[in-house]
Amino acid sequence: MKAVILAGGEGTRLRPLTCNVPKPMVPILNRPFLEHMLSHLSGHGVDHAILTMWYLPDVIRSHFGHGEGLGLRLSYTLEEQPLGTAGAVKNVESELDGPFLVLNGDIFTDLDLGAMIRFHRESGAMVTIALTQVEDPSAFGVVDMDESGRVSRFVEKPPPGEAPSNWINAGTYLIEPDALAHAPGGEHYMFERGLFPKLLEMGAPVYGYRSSAYWADLGTPASYARVHRDMLPSAGPVAGHDASGVHASAKLSGPVLLGKGCAIGPDAEVYGPVVMGAGCRVGEGAVVRDAILWREVDVGRGAELDACIVGDSVSVGAGATVGAGCIVGDGARIGSGNRMERGMVLWPGVSIQPEAVSFR
């Protein structure tokens, strides 16, 4: 089976983390998110994945090539301008010769694709939409359907308390090629507000597949951090490629994941959930708590990082603090003694002189 992965978004809500990498390439447990997705697809019988791209496409292409070692073949299509969800798939229509999957490139899920495919075939659907339950559906596209799962209407972002159900569009679809005949070519067009409602008006069989699988939208820093908190316990108390760089006097309390070549200095303290990418260095007496560090982050002596996200090649000076909700972009330099708090955001390459920022 083929799958189309919508990987062209700019990831604006994740900035500054997505200034240098597209959203599907942000690391989850030290592996690009897209690598997790492709592994999941391969494990469910997908043998060819087509990636539709627009923003920073070479980052994706140079990392994955043609899918060597992934158990499936990769091909790419580059949009001259964003075409939307349905427009992007319409653009590769000539490559789709049977039922195919479509996946949003920012949804982390362990959805049972095999069960969804069986449901699709048994129901005779033209389109099957994976659904997930949420407590408050007012920020999502809500799906109203009968007991068999046949969809009767879509309600986009209903006011609180007025949603017909709490089942929302989970961003994974199984589609028969004939459905694309009803989508215009060469223009921006959406599944959610265009093709799917149109198919309903025509009386086409559109079904919702209810699933209790893990589901998370990686579109915001809060949800990105939540995925790590959810996934880390399965890695064990302290996991990593090489723990030889951890000083005997350092204290690590899991769950903690260390990338290759990490170094934890004397009397440093690391309290999980924490992920450190390859080559991170934590100085003497520094404290890292509930944080995500990408690659080559240098945490100075006595510095403190708490509930923050730090991009590649960032330097945090001695005695500096990066507090809850703060995000630091790639290559930023935080001088000694600074106190970043209250969700401050530092853009890539920015430098802060020593003791220039304080909230006291």
Buried (B, 14 or more C-beta within 10 A) or exposed (E): BBBBBBBBBBBEBBBBBBBBBBBBBBBBBBEBBBBBBBEBBBEBEBEBBBBBBBBBBEBBBEEBEEBEEBEBBBEBBEBEEBBBBBBBBBBBBEEBEEBBBBBBBBBBBEBBBEEBBEBBEEBEBBBBBBBBBBEEBBEBBBBBBEEEBBBEEBBEEBEEEEBBBBBBBBBBBBBBEEBBEBBEEEEBBBBBBBBBBBBBEEEBBBBBBBBEBEBBBBBEBEBBBBBBBEBBEEBEEBBBEEEEBBBEEBEBEBBBBBBBBBBBBEBBBBBBBBBBBBBBBBBBBBBBBBBBBBBBBBBBBBBBBBBBBBBBBBBBBBBBBBBEBBBBBBBBBBBBBBBBBEEBBBBBBBEBEBBEBEEE
